[in-house]
Amino acid sequence: MASPTRGEVENMLANAITQFEKEHLGRGPVETRVYVIEDMILVRLRGVLTPAEVKLAKTPEGHGLIKQVRTQLLESSRTILEEIVQQVTGCCTVSLHSDISVKTGERVIVFVLSQNLEDQYGWHMGERTRR
């Protein structure tokens, strides 16, 4: 069986993470972009704030509350996200890093993997295609 392309892996991850957001956080992002870079997966989620969070984000106190709650929610679901990555890539997650911007409504998640996916699948940075 042929190895999946970079685009196929990125698309599978984007779909699975969007579904995770809908099921576990109650609302999916407006847009999900995934980029595989060597042994890292960069996930960029746009439009993740709920209408209530958008209102709350108008105050400095609200900024902190949103970040605190979103960090806790992500941490409590960390194993689910790591399982998604493992199922799609076959690699274990070594570490996970995340931040959310209450100003732009974007969240970034970075997974550091146990293996370099570009080497594993024979991908090269020059073959990235626009989606």
TIVO-2410 file (N, C-alpha, C; in nm, 3 decimals):
# residues 131
REC num residu      c1      c2      c3 atome chaine
REC   1      M   0.084  -0.119   0.000     N      A
REC   1      M   0.000   0.000   0.000    CA      A
REC   1      M   0.088   0.125   0.000     C      A
REC   2      A   0.053   0.221  -0.079     N      A
REC   2      A   0.132   0.344  -0.092    CA      A
REC   2      A   0.121   0.429   0.034     C      A
REC   3      S   0.228   0.497   0.063     N      A
REC   3      S   0.228   0.590   0.177    CA      A
REC   3      S   0.135   0.707   0.147     C      A
REC   4      P   0.070   0.761   0.250     N      A
REC   4      P  -0.015   0.878   0.226    CA      A
REC   4      P   0.070   0.999   0.191     C      A
REC   5      T   0.012   1.090   0.117     N      A
REC   5      T   0.082   1.214   0.085    CA      A
REC   5      T   0.076   1.307   0.206     C      A
REC   6      R   0.160   1.408   0.204     N      A
REC   6      R   0.157   1.509   0.309    CA      A
REC   6      R   0.018   1.572   0.318     C      A
REC   7      G  -0.038   1.607   0.204     N      A
REC   7      G  -0.170   1.669   0.202    CA      A
REC   7      G  -0.278   1.579   0.260     C      A
REC   8      E  -0.271   1.450   0.231     N      A
REC   8      E  -0.369   1.356   0.286    CA      A
REC   8      E  -0.360   1.349   0.438     C      A
REC   9      V  -0.239   1.341   0.490     N      A
REC   9      V  -0.220   1.336   0.636    CA      A
REC   9      V  -0.268   1.467   0.700     C      A
REC  10      E  -0.230   1.580   0.642     N      A
REC  10      E  -0.271   1.710   0.696    CA      A
REC  10      E  -0.423   1.724   0.693     C      A
REC  11      N  -0.486   1.677   0.586     N      A
REC  11      N  -0.632   1.685   0.573    CA      A
REC  11      N  -0.702   1.594   0.675     C      A
REC  12      M  -0.651   1.472   0.692     N      A
REC  12      M  -0.710   1.380   0.791    CA      A
REC  12      M  -0.701   1.439   0.932     C      A
REC  13      L  -0.585   1.497   0.963     N      A
REC  13      L  -0.568   1.560   1.095    CA      A
REC  13      L  -0.662   1.679   1.112     C      A
REC  14      A  -0.673   1.762   1.009     N      A
REC  14      A  -0.761   1.880   1.016    CA      A
REC  14      A  -0.905   1.838   1.042     C      A
REC  15      N  -0.952   1.737   0.969     N      A
REC  15      N  -1.089   1.690   0.987    CA      A
REC  15      N  -1.112   1.631   1.126     C      A
REC  16      A  -1.017   1.551   1.173     N      A
REC  16      A  -1.030   1.487   1.304    CA      A
REC  16      A  -1.025   1.591   1.417     C      A
REC  17      I  -0.939   1.689   1.406     N      A
REC  17      I  -0.929   1.792   1.511    CA      A
REC  17      I  -1.051   1.883   1.509     C      A
REC  18      T  -1.103   1.914   1.392     N      A
REC  18      T  -1.227   1.992   1.383    CA      A
REC  18      T  -1.341   1.916   1.450     C      A
REC  19      Q  -1.350   1.786   1.423     N      A
REC  19      Q  -1.454   1.704   1.485    CA      A
REC  19      Q  -1.436   1.699   1.637     C      A
REC  20      F  -1.311   1.688   1.683     N      A
REC  20      F  -1.282   1.691   1.826    CA      A
REC  20      F  -1.333   1.820   1.889     C      A
REC  21      E  -1.304   1.933   1.824     N      A
REC  21      E  -1.347   2.063   1.877    CA      A
REC  21      E  -1.499   2.067   1.890     C      A
REC  22      K  -1.570   2.016   1.790     N      A
REC  22      K  -1.717   2.017   1.793    CA      A
REC  22      K  -1.770   1.928   1.904     C      A
REC  23      E  -1.716   1.809   1.916     N      A
REC  23      E  -1.767   1.712   2.013    CA      A
REC  23      E  -1.727   1.742   2.157     C      A
REC  24      H  -1.605   1.786   2.178     N      A
REC  24      H  -1.555   1.801   2.315    CA      A
REC  24      H  -1.556   1.943   2.367     C      A
REC  25      L  -1.560   2.040   2.278     N      A
REC  25      L  -1.561   2.179   2.322    CA      A
REC  25      L  -1.691   2.251   2.284     C      A
REC  26      G  -1.778   2.180   2.212     N      A
REC  26      G  -1.910   2.234   2.183    CA      A
REC  26      G  -1.922   2.322   2.061     C      A
REC  27      R  -1.810   2.351   1.998     N      A
REC  27      R  -1.814   2.440   1.881    CA      A
REC  27      R  -1.689   2.417   1.798     C      A
REC  28      G  -1.709   2.405   1.669     N      A
REC  28      G  -1.595   2.386   1.581    CA      A
REC  28      G  -1.540   2.518   1.532     C      A
REC  29      P  -1.416   2.517   1.487     N      A
REC  29      P  -1.355   2.638   1.433    CA      A
REC  29      P  -1.413   2.673   1.296     C      A
REC  30      V  -1.396   2.797   1.255     N      A
REC  30      V  -1.436   2.841   1.122    CA      A
REC  30      V  -1.343   2.778   1.017     C      A
REC  31      E  -1.215   2.767   1.051     N      A
REC  31      E  -1.116   2.710   0.960    CA      A
REC  31      E  -1.008   2.638   1.039     C      A
REC  32      T  -0.964   2.524   0.987     N      A
REC  32      T  -0.855   2.448   1.049    CA      A
REC  32      T  -0.749   2.424   0.943     C      A
REC  33      R  -0.627   2.463   0.974     N      A
REC  33      R  -0.512   2.438   0.886    CA      A
REC  33      R  -0.412   2.354   0.964     C      A
REC  34      V  -0.357   2.254   0.899     N      A
REC  34      V  -0.257   2.166   0.962    CA      A
REC  34      V  -0.135   2.162   0.872     C      A
REC  35      Y  -0.019   2.173   0.934     N      A
REC  35      Y   0.108   2.168   0.862    CA      A
REC  35      Y   0.200   2.068   0.930     C      A
REC  36      V   0.252   1.973   0.854     N      A
REC  36      V   0.352   1.880   0.905    CA      A
REC  36      V   0.488   1.937   0.871     C      A
REC  37      I   0.570   1.954   0.974     N      A
REC  37      I   0.705   2.009   0.958    CA      A
REC  37      I   0.800   1.918   1.035     C      A
REC  38      E   0.868   1.830   0.963     N      A
REC  38      E   0.961   1.734   1.022    CA      A
REC  38      E   0.891   1.652   1.131     C      A
REC  39      D   0.929   1.672   1.259     N      A
REC  39      D   0.869   1.595   1.368    CA      A
REC  39      D   0.763   1.676   1.444     C      A
REC  40      M   0.708   1.777   1.377     N      A
REC  40      M   0.606   1.861   1.441    CA      A
REC  40      M   0.481   1.868   1.354     C      A
REC  41      I   0.370   1.885   1.423     N      A
REC  41      I   0.244   1.913   1.355    CA      A
REC  41      I   0.195   2.046   1.411     C      A
REC  42      L   0.177   2.142   1.322     N      A
REC  42      L   0.126   2.274   1.359    CA      A
REC  42      L  -0.020   2.281   1.318     C      A
REC  43      V  -0.107   2.310   1.414     N      A
REC  43      V  -0.250   2.322   1.388    CA      A
REC  43      V  -0.291   2.466   1.415     C      A
REC  44      R  -0.355   2.529   1.318     N      A
REC  44      R  -0.403   2.665   1.333    CA      A
REC  44      R  -0.554   2.665   1.317     C      A
REC  45      L  -0.624   2.700   1.424     N      A
REC  45      L  -0.770   2.702   1.425    CA      A
REC  45      L  -0.818   2.846   1.430     C      A
REC  46      R  -0.898   2.885   1.331     N      A
REC  46      R  -0.953   3.021   1.327    CA      A
REC  46      R  -1.099   3.018   1.371     C      A
REC  47      G  -1.141   3.123   1.440     N      A
REC  47      G  -1.281   3.136   1.479    CA      A
REC  47      G  -1.324   3.037   1.584     C      A
REC  48      V  -1.247   3.023   1.689     N      A
REC  48      V  -1.278   2.924   1.792    CA      A
REC  48      V  -1.359   2.979   1.909     C      A
REC  49      L  -1.366   3.111   1.923     N      A
REC  49      L  -1.436   3.168   2.037    CA      A
REC  49      L  -1.588   3.160   2.021     C      A
REC  50      T  -1.656   3.129   2.130     N      A
REC  50      T  -1.802   3.130   2.130    CA      A
REC  50      T  -1.849   3.275   2.137     C      A
REC  51      P  -1.975   3.303   2.105     N      A
REC  51      P  -2.026   3.441   2.118    CA      A
REC  51      P  -2.009   3.496   2.260     C      A
REC  52      A  -2.029   3.412   2.360     N      A
REC  52      A  -2.012   3.457   2.500    CA      A
REC  52      A  -1.866   3.493   2.527     C      A
REC  53      E  -1.772   3.415   2.472     N      A
REC  53      E  -1.630   3.444   2.491    CA      A
REC  53      E  -1.590   3.572   2.419     C      A
REC  54      V  -1.649   3.599   2.305     N      A
REC  54      V  -1.621   3.723   2.232    CA      A
REC  54      V  -1.659   3.843   2.318     C      A
REC  55      K  -1.774   3.836   2.384     N      A
REC  55      K  -1.817   3.943   2.474    CA      A
REC  55      K  -1.723   3.954   2.593     C      A
REC  56      L  -1.688   3.841   2.650     N      A
REC  56      L  -1.599   3.837   2.767    CA      A
REC  56      L  -1.460   3.890   2.732     C      A
REC  57      A  -1.418   3.871   2.608     N      A
REC  57      A  -1.285   3.913   2.564    CA      A
REC  57      A  -1.269   4.064   2.558     C      A
REC  58      K  -1.376   4.137   2.576     N      A
REC  58      K  -1.368   4.283   2.570    CA      A
REC  58      K  -1.311   4.345   2.697     C      A
REC  59      T  -1.289   4.262   2.799     N      A
REC  59      T  -1.230   4.313   2.924    CA      A
REC  59      T  -1.098   4.241   2.951     C      A
REC  60      P  -1.004   4.308   3.016     N      A
REC  60      P  -0.878   4.242   3.051    CA      A
REC  60      P  -0.897   4.119   3.140     C      A
REC  61      E  -0.993   4.127   3.231     N      A
REC  61      E  -1.020   4.012   3.318    CA      A
REC  61      E  -1.071   3.894   3.235     C      A
REC  62      G  -1.152   3.927   3.135     N      A
REC  62      G  -1.207   3.824   3.047    CA      A
REC  62      G  -1.099   3.751   2.969     C      A
REC  63      H  -0.996   3.824   2.926     N      A
REC  63      H  -0.885   3.762   2.853    CA      A
REC  63      H  -0.827   3.648   2.933     C      A
REC  64      G  -0.795   3.677   3.058     N      A
REC  64      G  -0.734   3.577   3.145    CA      A
REC  64      G  -0.826   3.459   3.170     C      A
REC  65      L  -0.954   3.488   3.191     N      A
REC  65      L  -1.050   3.380   3.216    CA      A
REC  65      L  -1.063   3.288   3.096     C      A
REC  66      I  -1.073   3.345   2.977     N      A
REC  66      I  -1.085   3.264   2.855    CA      A
REC  66      I  -0.962   3.175   2.839     C      A
REC  67      K  -0.845   3.234   2.851     N      A
REC  67      K  -0.722   3.156   2.836    CA      A
REC  67      K  -0.714   3.044   2.939     C      A
REC  68      Q  -0.750   3.076   3.063     N      A
REC  68      Q  -0.745   2.977   3.171    CA      A
REC  68      Q  -0.841   2.861   3.144     C      A
REC  69      V  -0.964   2.892   3.108     N      A
REC  69      V  -1.064   2.787   3.083    CA      A
REC  69      V  -1.024   2.705   2.961     C      A
REC  70      R  -0.985   2.769   2.853     N      A
REC  70      R  -0.948   2.697   2.731    CA      A
REC  70      R  -0.824   2.608   2.753     C      A
REC  71      T  -0.729   2.656   2.832     N      A
REC  71      T  -0.611   2.575   2.863    CA      A
REC  71      T  -0.652   2.451   2.942     C      A
REC  72      Q  -0.738   2.470   3.041     N      A
REC  72      Q  -0.784   2.358   3.122    CA      A
REC  72      Q  -0.863   2.257   3.039     C      A
REC  73      L  -0.950   2.306   2.951     N      A
REC  73      L  -1.028   2.217   2.865    CA      A
REC  73      L  -0.937   2.134   2.774     C      A
REC  74      L  -0.836   2.199   2.718     N      A
REC  74      L  -0.743   2.128   2.631    CA      A
REC  74      L  -0.664   2.024   2.709     C      A
REC  75      E  -0.617   2.061   2.827     N      A
REC  75      E  -0.540   1.968   2.910    CA      A
REC  75      E  -0.623   1.847   2.949     C      A
REC  76      S  -0.751   1.869   2.979     N      A
REC  76      S  -0.836   1.756   3.020    CA      A
REC  76      S  -0.868   1.664   2.903     C      A
REC  77      S  -0.850   1.710   2.782     N      A
REC  77      S  -0.876   1.629   2.662    CA      A
REC  77      S  -0.748   1.593   2.587     C      A
REC  78      R  -0.636   1.617   2.649     N      A
REC  78      R  -0.506   1.596   2.586    CA      A
REC  78      R  -0.489   1.454   2.530     C      A
REC  79      T  -0.529   1.354   2.607     N      A
REC  79      T  -0.510   1.216   2.563    CA      A
REC  79      T  -0.591   1.187   2.436     C      A
REC  80      I  -0.707   1.247   2.423     N      A
REC  80      I  -0.788   1.228   2.302    CA      A
REC  80      I  -0.715   1.285   2.180     C      A
REC  81      L  -0.660   1.405   2.195     N      A
REC  81      L  -0.585   1.466   2.085    CA      A
REC  81      L  -0.462   1.382   2.049     C      A
REC  82      E  -0.393   1.333   2.149     N      A
REC  82      E  -0.274   1.251   2.123    CA      A
REC  82      E  -0.312   1.121   2.052     C      A
REC  83      E  -0.429   1.064   2.087     N      A
REC  83      E  -0.477   0.943   2.019    CA      A
REC  83      E  -0.510   0.972   1.873     C      A
REC  84      I  -0.569   1.089   1.846     N      A
REC  84      I  -0.599   1.128   1.708    CA      A
REC  84      I  -0.470   1.132   1.627     C      A
REC  85      V  -0.368   1.198   1.680     N      A
REC  85      V  -0.240   1.210   1.611    CA      A
REC  85      V  -0.179   1.072   1.589     C      A
REC  86      Q  -0.185   0.988   1.690     N      A
REC  86      Q  -0.128   0.852   1.680    CA      A
REC  86      Q  -0.200   0.771   1.572     C      A
REC  87      Q  -0.333   0.779   1.569     N      A
REC  87      Q  -0.411   0.703   1.471    CA      A
REC  87      Q  -0.379   0.748   1.327     C      A
REC  88      V  -0.365   0.877   1.308     N      A
REC  88      V  -0.343   0.928   1.171    CA      A
REC  88      V  -0.198   0.910   1.127     C      A
REC  89      T  -0.102   0.935   1.218     N      A
REC  89      T   0.039   0.935   1.179    CA      A
REC  89      T   0.115   0.809   1.215     C      A
REC  90      G   0.066   0.736   1.315     N      A
REC  90      G   0.139   0.621   1.365    CA      A
REC  90      G   0.249   0.659   1.462     C      A
REC  91      C   0.258   0.787   1.498     N      A
REC  91      C   0.362   0.837   1.588    CA      A
REC  91      C   0.304   0.879   1.722     C      A
REC  92      C   0.384   0.864   1.825     N      A
REC  92      C   0.346   0.911   1.957    CA      A
REC  92      C   0.378   1.060   1.971     C      A
REC  93      T   0.301   1.128   2.053     N      A
REC  93      T   0.326   1.269   2.083    CA      A
REC  93      T   0.423   1.277   2.200     C      A
REC  94      V   0.531   1.350   2.180     N      A
REC  94      V   0.630   1.372   2.286    CA      A
REC  94      V   0.586   1.489   2.374     C      A
REC  95      S   0.537   1.596   2.309     N      A
REC  95      S   0.486   1.711   2.384    CA      A
REC  95      S   0.381   1.783   2.302     C      A
REC  96      L   0.300   1.860   2.373     N      A
REC  96      L   0.192   1.936   2.310    CA      A
REC  96      L   0.197   2.076   2.367     C      A
REC  97      H   0.190   2.175   2.280     N      A
REC  97      H   0.194   2.315   2.321    CA      A
REC  97      H   0.077   2.386   2.256     C      A
REC  98      S   0.015   2.479   2.329     N      A
REC  98      S  -0.101   2.547   2.274    CA      A
REC  98      S  -0.114   2.687   2.330     C      A
REC  99      D  -0.175   2.774   2.250     N      A
REC  99      D  -0.210   2.908   2.297    CA      A
REC  99      D  -0.331   2.955   2.218     C      A
REC 100      I  -0.405   3.045   2.277     N      A
REC 100      I  -0.522   3.102   2.213    CA      A
REC 100      I  -0.512   3.253   2.218     C      A
REC 101      S  -0.550   3.317   2.110     N      A
REC 101      S  -0.553   3.463   2.106    CA      A
REC 101      S  -0.697   3.507   2.121     C      A
REC 102      V  -0.727   3.578   2.230     N      A
REC 102      V  -0.863   3.628   2.248    CA      A
REC 102      V  -0.887   3.748   2.158     C      A
REC 103      K  -0.781   3.807   2.107     N      A
REC 103      K  -0.794   3.921   2.017    CA      A
REC 103      K  -0.838   3.877   1.877     C      A
REC 104      T  -0.777   3.769   1.826     N      A
REC 104      T  -0.807   3.723   1.690    CA      A
REC 104      T  -0.902   3.604   1.686     C      A
REC 105      G  -0.923   3.538   1.800     N      A
REC 105      G  -1.007   3.419   1.801    CA      A
REC 105      G  -0.940   3.298   1.740     C      A
REC 106      E  -0.808   3.296   1.741     N      A
REC 106      E  -0.732   3.185   1.686    CA      A
REC 106      E  -0.668   3.103   1.798     C      A
REC 107      R  -0.656   2.974   1.773     N      A
REC 107      R  -0.580   2.887   1.862    CA      A
REC 107      R  -0.474   2.818   1.778     C      A
REC 108      V  -0.356   2.801   1.837     N      A
REC 108      V  -0.248   2.727   1.774    CA      A
REC 108      V  -0.213   2.611   1.866     C      A
REC 109      I  -0.201   2.493   1.806     N      A
REC 109      I  -0.158   2.375   1.879    CA      A
REC 109      I  -0.038   2.318   1.806     C      A
REC 110      V   0.067   2.286   1.880     N      A
REC 110      V   0.186   2.225   1.821    CA      A
REC 110      V   0.207   2.090   1.890     C      A
REC 111      F   0.213   1.986   1.808     N      A
REC 111      F   0.246   1.852   1.857    CA      A
REC 111      F   0.390   1.824   1.818     C      A
REC 112      V   0.471   1.781   1.912     N      A
REC 112      V   0.606   1.735   1.881    CA      A
REC 112      V   0.599   1.582   1.888     C      A
REC 113      L   0.643   1.518   1.779     N      A
REC 113      L   0.627   1.374   1.765    CA      A
REC 113      L   0.755   1.297   1.794     C      A
REC 114      S   0.740   1.168   1.812     N      A
REC 114      S   0.854   1.080   1.840    CA      A
REC 114      S   0.937   1.052   1.714     C      A
REC 115      Q   0.880   1.083   1.597     N      A
REC 115      Q   0.951   1.057   1.471    CA      A
REC 115      Q   0.934   1.173   1.375     C      A
REC 116      N   1.025   1.183   1.283     N      A
REC 116      N   1.019   1.283   1.177    CA      A
REC 116      N   0.930   1.227   1.066     C      A
REC 117      L   0.810   1.283   1.049     N      A
REC 117      L   0.716   1.233   0.948    CA      A
REC 117      L   0.767   1.252   0.806     C      A
REC 118      E   0.841   1.360   0.783     N      A
REC 118      E   0.895   1.384   0.648    CA      A
REC 118      E   0.991   1.273   0.609     C      A
REC 119      D   1.075   1.230   0.704     N      A
REC 119      D   1.167   1.120   0.677    CA      A
REC 119      D   1.092   0.987   0.666     C      A
REC 120      Q   0.997   0.966   0.756     N      A
REC 120      Q   0.921   0.841   0.760    CA      A
REC 120      Q   0.848   0.815   0.629     C      A
REC 121      Y   0.788   0.919   0.572     N      A
REC 121      Y   0.710   0.903   0.450    CA      A
REC 121      Y   0.784   0.945   0.324     C      A
REC 122      G   0.906   0.993   0.338     N      A
REC 122      G   0.984   1.034   0.222    CA      A
REC 122      G   0.937   1.166   0.161     C      A
REC 123      W   0.878   1.250   0.243     N      A
REC 123      W   0.833   1.381   0.195    CA      A
REC 123      W   0.951   1.478   0.201     C      A
REC 124      H   0.944   1.582   0.121     N      A
REC 124      H   1.045   1.687   0.124    CA      A
REC 124      H   0.971   1.820   0.128     C      A
REC 125      M   1.031   1.919   0.194     N      A
REC 125      M   0.966   2.049   0.211    CA      A
REC 125      M   0.928   2.111   0.078     C      A
REC 126      G   1.002   2.087  -0.026     N      A
REC 126      G   0.973   2.147  -0.156    CA      A
REC 126      G   0.847   2.095  -0.221     C      A
REC 127      E   0.796   1.981  -0.173     N      A
REC 127      E   0.678   1.923  -0.238    CA      A
REC 127      E   0.547   1.966  -0.174     C      A
REC 128      R   0.551   2.062  -0.086     N      A
REC 128      R   0.427   2.112  -0.024    CA      A
REC 128      R   0.337   2.170  -0.132     C      A
REC 129      T   0.212   2.132  -0.129     N      A
REC 129      T   0.116   2.184  -0.226    CA      A
REC 129      T   0.021   2.280  -0.158     C      A
REC 130      R  -0.030   2.372  -0.234     N      A
REC 130      R  -0.128   2.468  -0.182    CA      A
REC 130      R  -0.263   2.402  -0.176     C      A
REC 131      R  -0.334   2.424  -0.064     N      A
REC 131      R  -0.469   2.371  -0.049    CA      A
REC 131      R  -0.562   2.482  -0.022     C      A
***
